[in-house]
């Protein structure tokens, strides 16, 4: 995966100037007391919430442990927030990931870090779901992977159709989690409800 500029390399003054221009364009006075520091605050916020652009989530899976465990490994309810690339508004939710090891297991915090770094960039939920699944499948050399993301999108809840409380659910299944009906059924129950 190609490395992008580090957050420290983000052009904060350029973002601040753009925010200042937006404030002027909507009829605000960017020099009034309450807004004077807003352009730079927004610039720092973008550098933080889009900081995943500079990171390669694959690095978290460089170390895996040899283990003769051949049942599903599930990590549910991983909170994430991302930025919808269509309107630059947040979508916020939870990720549920599972994999069927083939002799290698990952530290559980590494799974959460992978989710976090794919989230911290301009995204669409569908692509993020696929990116997580593809990376886990490749780096863990797993027999199967399943990823489910559930999120509320502010671009739908506070503008446009204005339907607060709605959640979008996406899934990505790989290997036996997709091709084997029994494994697929078990993993989807575990991901959806946390019970067997």
Short mmCIF file of the C-alpha atoms (twelve columns), coordinates in Angstrom:
data_MODEL
# 
_entry.id   MODEL 
# 
loop_
_atom_site.group_PDB 
_atom_site.id 
_atom_site.type_symbol 
_atom_site.label_atom_id 
_atom_site.label_alt_id 
_atom_site.label_comp_id 
_atom_site.label_asym_id 
_atom_site.label_seq_id 
_atom_site.Cartn_x 
_atom_site.Cartn_y 
_atom_site.Cartn_z 
_atom_site.pdbx_PDB_model_num 
ATOM 1   C CA . UNK A 1   0.000   0.000   0.000  1 
ATOM 2   C CA . UNK A 2   1.335   3.405   -1.001 1 
ATOM 3   C CA . UNK A 3   2.433   5.682   1.853  1 
ATOM 4   C CA . UNK A 4   0.931   9.162   1.870  1 
ATOM 5   C CA . UNK A 5   2.123   12.340  3.595  1 
ATOM 6   C CA . UNK A 6   2.224   12.161  7.385  1 
ATOM 7   C CA . UNK A 7   -0.270  14.323  9.325  1 
ATOM 8   C CA . UNK A 8   2.635   16.618  10.173 1 
ATOM 9   C CA . UNK A 9   2.957   17.204  6.418  1 
ATOM 10  C CA . UNK A 10  -0.693  18.236  6.041  1 
ATOM 11  C CA . UNK A 11  -0.859  21.804  4.751  1 
ATOM 12  C CA . UNK A 12  -2.689  23.304  7.741  1 
ATOM 13  C CA . UNK A 13  -2.494  26.937  6.516  1 
ATOM 14  C CA . UNK A 14  -3.991  25.929  3.168  1 
ATOM 15  C CA . UNK A 15  -6.910  24.149  4.874  1 
ATOM 16  C CA . UNK A 16  -7.412  27.127  7.211  1 
ATOM 17  C CA . UNK A 17  -7.517  29.511  4.244  1 
ATOM 18  C CA . UNK A 18  -10.125 27.315  2.541  1 
ATOM 19  C CA . UNK A 19  -12.265 27.198  5.699  1 
ATOM 20  C CA . UNK A 20  -12.007 30.962  6.019  1 
ATOM 21  C CA . UNK A 21  -13.213 31.262  2.421  1 
ATOM 22  C CA . UNK A 22  -16.155 28.937  3.121  1 
ATOM 23  C CA . UNK A 23  -17.167 31.059  6.119  1 
ATOM 24  C CA . UNK A 24  -17.077 34.184  3.956  1 
ATOM 25  C CA . UNK A 25  -18.975 32.441  1.137  1 
ATOM 26  C CA . UNK A 26  -21.891 31.535  3.425  1 
ATOM 27  C CA . UNK A 27  -22.117 35.120  4.676  1 
ATOM 28  C CA . UNK A 28  -20.222 34.858  7.952  1 
ATOM 29  C CA . UNK A 29  -17.507 37.155  9.215  1 
ATOM 30  C CA . UNK A 30  -14.421 34.953  9.748  1 
ATOM 31  C CA . UNK A 31  -12.868 37.764  11.803 1 
ATOM 32  C CA . UNK A 32  -15.552 37.851  14.470 1 
ATOM 33  C CA . UNK A 33  -14.430 36.614  17.878 1 
ATOM 34  C CA . UNK A 34  -16.198 33.244  17.803 1 
ATOM 35  C CA . UNK A 35  -14.841 32.333  14.386 1 
ATOM 36  C CA . UNK A 36  -11.371 33.889  14.452 1 
ATOM 37  C CA . UNK A 37  -9.613  30.638  15.426 1 
ATOM 38  C CA . UNK A 38  -12.081 28.310  13.689 1 
ATOM 39  C CA . UNK A 39  -10.176 27.913  10.401 1 
ATOM 40  C CA . UNK A 40  -7.056  26.586  12.144 1 
ATOM 41  C CA . UNK A 41  -9.122  24.428  14.523 1 
ATOM 42  C CA . UNK A 42  -10.831 22.870  11.510 1 
ATOM 43  C CA . UNK A 43  -7.466  22.355  9.804  1 
ATOM 44  C CA . UNK A 44  -6.093  20.504  12.848 1 
ATOM 45  C CA . UNK A 45  -9.305  18.460  13.057 1 
ATOM 46  C CA . UNK A 46  -8.972  17.356  9.428  1 
ATOM 47  C CA . UNK A 47  -5.333  16.410  9.992  1 
ATOM 48  C CA . UNK A 48  -6.465  14.238  12.908 1 
ATOM 49  C CA . UNK A 49  -9.587  12.577  11.487 1 
ATOM 50  C CA . UNK A 50  -7.983  11.977  8.092  1 
ATOM 51  C CA . UNK A 51  -4.644  10.890  9.566  1 
ATOM 52  C CA . UNK A 52  -5.121  7.349   8.283  1 
ATOM 53  C CA . UNK A 53  -4.178  8.534   4.808  1 
ATOM 54  C CA . UNK A 54  -0.545  8.599   5.895  1 
ATOM 55  C CA . UNK A 55  -0.646  5.121   7.453  1 
ATOM 56  C CA . UNK A 56  -0.519  1.583   6.116  1 
ATOM 57  C CA . UNK A 57  -2.874  -0.618  8.185  1 
ATOM 58  C CA . UNK A 58  -1.028  -3.731  6.965  1 
ATOM 59  C CA . UNK A 59  1.829   -2.965  9.335  1 
ATOM 60  C CA . UNK A 60  -0.352  -4.049  12.272 1 
ATOM 61  C CA . UNK A 61  -0.534  -7.564  10.870 1 
ATOM 62  C CA . UNK A 62  3.184   -8.031  10.232 1 
ATOM 63  C CA . UNK A 63  3.431   -10.001 13.446 1 
ATOM 64  C CA . UNK A 64  1.191   -13.019 13.827 1 
ATOM 65  C CA . UNK A 65  1.510   -15.945 16.187 1 
ATOM 66  C CA . UNK A 66  1.628   -19.609 15.259 1 
ATOM 67  C CA . UNK A 67  -1.266  -21.363 16.945 1 
ATOM 68  C CA . UNK A 68  -3.127  -24.609 16.227 1 
ATOM 69  C CA . UNK A 69  -6.515  -22.970 16.636 1 
ATOM 70  C CA . UNK A 70  -9.005  -23.709 13.873 1 
ATOM 71  C CA . UNK A 71  -12.255 -22.172 15.084 1 
ATOM 72  C CA . UNK A 72  -13.625 -18.699 14.410 1 
ATOM 73  C CA . UNK A 73  -12.011 -15.685 16.059 1 
ATOM 74  C CA . UNK A 74  -14.498 -12.833 16.442 1 
ATOM 75  C CA . UNK A 75  -13.992 -9.264  17.624 1 
ATOM 76  C CA . UNK A 76  -17.289 -7.386  17.871 1 
ATOM 77  C CA . UNK A 77  -18.355 -3.824  18.549 1 
ATOM 78  C CA . UNK A 78  -15.186 -2.018  17.468 1 
ATOM 79  C CA . UNK A 79  -16.192 1.656   17.467 1 
ATOM 80  C CA . UNK A 80  -15.080 3.743   14.505 1 
ATOM 81  C CA . UNK A 81  -15.713 7.108   12.911 1 
ATOM 82  C CA . UNK A 82  -14.939 7.977   9.347  1 
ATOM 83  C CA . UNK A 83  -15.515 10.806  6.907  1 
ATOM 84  C CA . UNK A 84  -17.911 10.277  4.014  1 
ATOM 85  C CA . UNK A 85  -16.002 11.303  0.922  1 
ATOM 86  C CA . UNK A 86  -19.145 12.546  -0.818 1 
ATOM 87  C CA . UNK A 87  -20.104 15.298  1.648  1 
ATOM 88  C CA . UNK A 88  -17.162 15.369  4.092  1 
ATOM 89  C CA . UNK A 89  -19.511 14.563  6.955  1 
ATOM 90  C CA . UNK A 90  -18.844 11.820  9.510  1 
ATOM 91  C CA . UNK A 91  -20.265 8.355   9.592  1 
ATOM 92  C CA . UNK A 92  -20.027 6.666   12.966 1 
ATOM 93  C CA . UNK A 93  -20.545 3.062   13.892 1 
ATOM 94  C CA . UNK A 94  -19.199 -0.298  14.935 1 
ATOM 95  C CA . UNK A 95  -17.187 -2.902  13.091 1 
ATOM 96  C CA . UNK A 96  -17.437 -6.626  13.701 1 
ATOM 97  C CA . UNK A 97  -14.640 -8.782  12.302 1 
ATOM 98  C CA . UNK A 98  -14.055 -12.516 12.261 1 
ATOM 99  C CA . UNK A 99  -11.499 -14.826 10.757 1 
ATOM 100 C CA . UNK A 100 -10.912 -18.555 10.545 1 
ATOM 101 C CA . UNK A 101 -7.207  -19.105 11.252 1 
ATOM 102 C CA . UNK A 102 -4.992  -21.371 9.207  1 
ATOM 103 C CA . UNK A 103 -2.233  -21.663 11.797 1 
ATOM 104 C CA . UNK A 104 -1.681  -17.932 12.424 1 
ATOM 105 C CA . UNK A 105 -3.501  -15.626 14.828 1 
ATOM 106 C CA . UNK A 106 -3.237  -11.862 15.294 1 
ATOM 107 C CA . UNK A 107 -3.239  -9.854  18.489 1 
ATOM 108 C CA . UNK A 108 -6.792  -8.606  18.997 1 
ATOM 109 C CA . UNK A 109 -5.749  -4.967  19.366 1 
ATOM 110 C CA . UNK A 110 -4.247  -5.227  15.890 1 
ATOM 111 C CA . UNK A 111 -7.679  -5.962  14.420 1 
ATOM 112 C CA . UNK A 112 -9.079  -2.801  16.017 1 
ATOM 113 C CA . UNK A 113 -6.119  -0.760  14.740 1 
ATOM 114 C CA . UNK A 114 -6.725  -1.984  11.187 1 
ATOM 115 C CA . UNK A 115 -10.356 -0.835  11.407 1 
ATOM 116 C CA . UNK A 116 -9.310  2.526   12.839 1 
ATOM 117 C CA . UNK A 117 -6.753  3.307   10.164 1 
ATOM 118 C CA . UNK A 118 -9.022  2.422   7.256  1 
ATOM 119 C CA . UNK A 119 -11.685 4.627   8.871  1 
ATOM 120 C CA . UNK A 120 -9.421  7.659   9.256  1 
ATOM 121 C CA . UNK A 121 -9.519  8.742   5.607  1 
ATOM 122 C CA . UNK A 122 -12.141 9.952   3.150  1 
ATOM 123 C CA . UNK A 123 -14.233 6.812   2.762  1 
ATOM 124 C CA . UNK A 124 -17.364 5.063   1.671  1 
ATOM 125 C CA . UNK A 125 -18.566 2.320   3.976  1 
ATOM 126 C CA . UNK A 126 -18.696 -0.302  1.231  1 
ATOM 127 C CA . UNK A 127 -15.032 0.177   0.289  1 
ATOM 128 C CA . UNK A 128 -13.918 0.274   3.926  1 
ATOM 129 C CA . UNK A 129 -15.661 -3.062  4.560  1 
ATOM 130 C CA . UNK A 130 -13.869 -4.653  1.599  1 
ATOM 131 C CA . UNK A 131 -10.496 -3.140  2.514  1 
ATOM 132 C CA . UNK A 132 -10.602 -4.612  6.020  1 
ATOM 133 C CA . UNK A 133 -11.675 -8.055  4.774  1 
ATOM 134 C CA . UNK A 134 -9.096  -8.184  1.982  1 
ATOM 135 C CA . UNK A 135 -6.246  -7.151  4.262  1 
ATOM 136 C CA . UNK A 136 -7.143  -9.677  6.975  1 
ATOM 137 C CA . UNK A 137 -7.493  -12.463 4.418  1 
ATOM 138 C CA . UNK A 138 -4.139  -11.707 2.787  1 
ATOM 139 C CA . UNK A 139 -2.008  -10.915 5.821  1 
ATOM 140 C CA . UNK A 140 -3.322  -13.625 8.141  1 
ATOM 141 C CA . UNK A 141 -3.493  -16.174 5.312  1 
ATOM 142 C CA . UNK A 142 -6.828  -17.101 6.870  1 
ATOM 143 C CA . UNK A 143 -9.202  -19.832 5.713  1 
ATOM 144 C CA . UNK A 144 -11.957 -17.269 5.825  1 
ATOM 145 C CA . UNK A 145 -12.802 -13.714 6.868  1 
ATOM 146 C CA . UNK A 146 -16.048 -11.886 7.595  1 
ATOM 147 C CA . UNK A 147 -16.469 -8.163  8.244  1 
ATOM 148 C CA . UNK A 148 -19.708 -6.358  9.073  1 
ATOM 149 C CA . UNK A 149 -19.907 -2.584  9.530  1 
ATOM 150 C CA . UNK A 150 -22.939 -0.778  10.950 1 
ATOM 151 C CA . UNK A 151 -22.945 3.018   10.828 1 
ATOM 152 C CA . UNK A 152 -25.050 6.138   10.974 1 
ATOM 153 C CA . UNK A 153 -24.215 8.643   8.248  1 
ATOM 154 C CA . UNK A 154 -24.591 12.319  9.087  1 
ATOM 155 C CA . UNK A 155 -24.905 13.097  5.373  1 
ATOM 156 C CA . UNK A 156 -28.246 11.265  5.577  1 
ATOM 157 C CA . UNK A 157 -29.352 12.199  9.089  1 
ATOM 158 C CA . UNK A 158 -28.739 15.966  9.209  1 
ATOM 159 C CA . UNK A 159 -29.136 16.938  5.540  1 
ATOM 160 C CA . UNK A 160 -30.842 15.651  2.421  1 
ATOM 161 C CA . UNK A 161 -33.440 13.030  3.345  1 
ATOM 162 C CA . UNK A 162 -32.974 13.772  7.104  1 
ATOM 163 C CA . UNK A 163 -33.598 10.311  8.549  1 
ATOM 164 C CA . UNK A 164 -31.847 10.200  11.960 1 
ATOM 165 C CA . UNK A 165 -31.468 6.812   13.595 1 
ATOM 166 C CA . UNK A 166 -31.048 4.890   10.360 1 
ATOM 167 C CA . UNK A 167 -28.058 2.582   10.075 1 
ATOM 168 C CA . UNK A 168 -26.317 1.280   7.025  1 
ATOM 169 C CA . UNK A 169 -24.998 -2.280  7.287  1 
ATOM 170 C CA . UNK A 170 -22.353 -3.656  4.940  1 
ATOM 171 C CA . UNK A 171 -20.653 -7.031  4.886  1 
ATOM 172 C CA . UNK A 172 -17.673 -8.622  3.185  1 
ATOM 173 C CA . UNK A 173 -17.112 -12.381 3.250  1 
ATOM 174 C CA . UNK A 174 -14.012 -14.161 2.027  1 
ATOM 175 C CA . UNK A 175 -12.863 -17.778 1.784  1 
ATOM 176 C CA . UNK A 176 -14.822 -20.362 3.790  1 
ATOM 177 C CA . UNK A 177 -16.857 -17.604 5.433  1 
ATOM 178 C CA . UNK A 178 -18.391 -17.086 2.005  1 
ATOM 179 C CA . UNK A 179 -18.205 -20.476 0.280  1 
ATOM 180 C CA . UNK A 180 -19.107 -22.864 3.123  1 
ATOM 181 C CA . UNK A 181 -22.771 -22.510 4.134  1 
ATOM 182 C CA . UNK A 182 -22.224 -23.835 7.675  1 
ATOM 183 C CA . UNK A 183 -19.280 -21.522 8.380  1 
ATOM 184 C CA . UNK A 184 -21.104 -18.600 6.798  1 
ATOM 185 C CA . UNK A 185 -24.166 -19.193 8.973  1 
ATOM 186 C CA . UNK A 186 -22.106 -19.507 12.155 1 
ATOM 187 C CA . UNK A 187 -20.019 -16.420 11.515 1 
ATOM 188 C CA . UNK A 188 -23.032 -14.258 10.633 1 
ATOM 189 C CA . UNK A 189 -24.816 -15.295 13.835 1 
ATOM 190 C CA . UNK A 190 -21.708 -14.477 15.857 1 
ATOM 191 C CA . UNK A 191 -21.230 -11.147 14.139 1 
ATOM 192 C CA . UNK A 192 -24.862 -10.117 14.316 1 
ATOM 193 C CA . UNK A 193 -25.872 -11.312 17.762 1 
ATOM 194 C CA . UNK A 194 -22.807 -12.501 19.628 1 
ATOM 195 C CA . UNK A 195 -24.367 -15.861 20.445 1 
ATOM 196 C CA . UNK A 196 -24.215 -19.403 19.085 1 
# 
